[in-house]
């Protein structure tokens, strides 16, 4: 993922619509999600089952250690990121 893609998501309507996730935390969580996705090497909209498994169950877990205070924000940011990816892909 490029820094441009991270910026586009962070400035998107989907990201702005997340109630209860302060902007600094949202930006940091999205940065970590994109970093984990970069390790997979496949764009989000093209992830197959095994890549999605690797991203979510391995890469994302490596970005958030136990008791990381940002971990509570992963699910809402992930939902917004998926909505953003669908809209951006023209679905």
C-alpha positions as CSV (number, residue, x, y, z in Angstrom):
1,X,0.0,0.0,0.0
2,X,1.2,3.4,-0.8
3,X,1.1,6.3,1.6
4,X,-1.3,7.9,-0.9
5,X,-3.8,5.0,-0.4
6,X,-3.5,5.3,3.4
7,X,-4.1,9.1,3.1
8,X,-7.1,8.5,0.8
9,X,-8.6,6.1,3.3
10,X,-7.9,8.4,6.3
11,X,-9.6,11.3,4.5
12,X,-12.6,9.2,3.2
13,X,-16.2,9.4,4.2
14,X,-16.0,5.9,5.6
15,X,-13.2,6.8,8.0
16,X,-14.9,10.0,9.0
17,X,-18.1,8.2,9.8
18,X,-16.5,6.1,12.5
19,X,-18.2,7.2,15.7
20,X,-16.3,6.5,18.9
21,X,-12.8,6.2,17.3
22,X,-10.8,9.4,17.8
23,X,-8.9,10.6,14.7
24,X,-5.4,10.0,16.0
25,X,-6.3,6.4,17.0
26,X,-8.1,5.8,13.7
27,X,-5.1,7.0,11.7
28,X,-2.7,4.8,13.7
29,X,-4.9,1.7,13.4
30,X,-5.4,2.2,9.7
31,X,-1.6,2.7,9.2
32,X,-1.0,-0.6,11.0
33,X,-3.7,-2.4,9.0
34,X,-2.2,-1.1,5.7
35,X,1.3,-2.2,6.9
36,X,0.0,-5.7,7.6
37,X,-1.7,-5.7,4.2
38,X,1.6,-4.7,2.5
39,X,3.2,-7.7,4.0
40,X,0.7,-9.9,2.1
41,X,1.6,-8.2,-1.1
42,X,-1.9,-8.3,-2.6
43,X,-4.3,-5.3,-2.9
44,X,-7.2,-5.5,-0.5
45,X,-9.8,-5.7,-3.3
46,X,-7.9,-8.7,-4.8
47,X,-7.4,-10.8,-1.6
48,X,-8.4,-14.4,-1.9
49,X,-9.3,-16.6,1.1
50,X,-5.7,-17.6,2.0
51,X,-4.4,-14.0,1.6
52,X,-7.2,-12.7,3.8
53,X,-6.5,-15.4,6.3
54,X,-2.8,-14.4,6.3
55,X,-3.6,-10.7,6.6
56,X,-6.2,-10.9,9.3
57,X,-5.0,-13.8,11.4
58,X,-1.3,-13.3,11.2
59,X,-0.3,-9.9,9.9
60,X,-2.9,-7.8,11.8
61,X,-2.2,-9.8,15.0
62,X,1.5,-8.9,14.7
63,X,0.7,-5.2,14.5
64,X,-1.3,-5.3,17.8
65,X,0.2,-6.8,20.8
66,X,-1.8,-8.1,23.8
67,X,-3.3,-5.3,25.8
68,X,-2.5,-2.7,23.1
69,X,-5.0,0.1,23.8
70,X,-5.5,0.5,20.0
71,X,-6.7,-3.0,19.6
72,X,-10.3,-2.1,20.6
73,X,-10.5,0.1,17.5
74,X,-9.4,-2.6,15.0
75,X,-12.9,-3.9,14.1
76,X,-14.5,-0.5,13.4
77,X,-11.5,0.7,11.4
78,X,-11.4,-2.6,9.5
79,X,-15.1,-2.3,8.6
80,X,-14.6,1.2,7.3
81,X,-11.6,0.1,5.4
82,X,-13.5,-2.7,3.7
83,X,-16.4,-0.3,2.9
84,X,-13.8,2.1,1.4
85,X,-12.2,-0.6,-0.7
86,X,-15.5,-1.7,-2.1
87,X,-16.5,1.8,-3.0
88,X,-13.1,2.5,-4.5
89,X,-13.2,-0.6,-6.6
90,X,-16.5,0.5,-8.0
91,X,-18.8,-2.1,-6.5
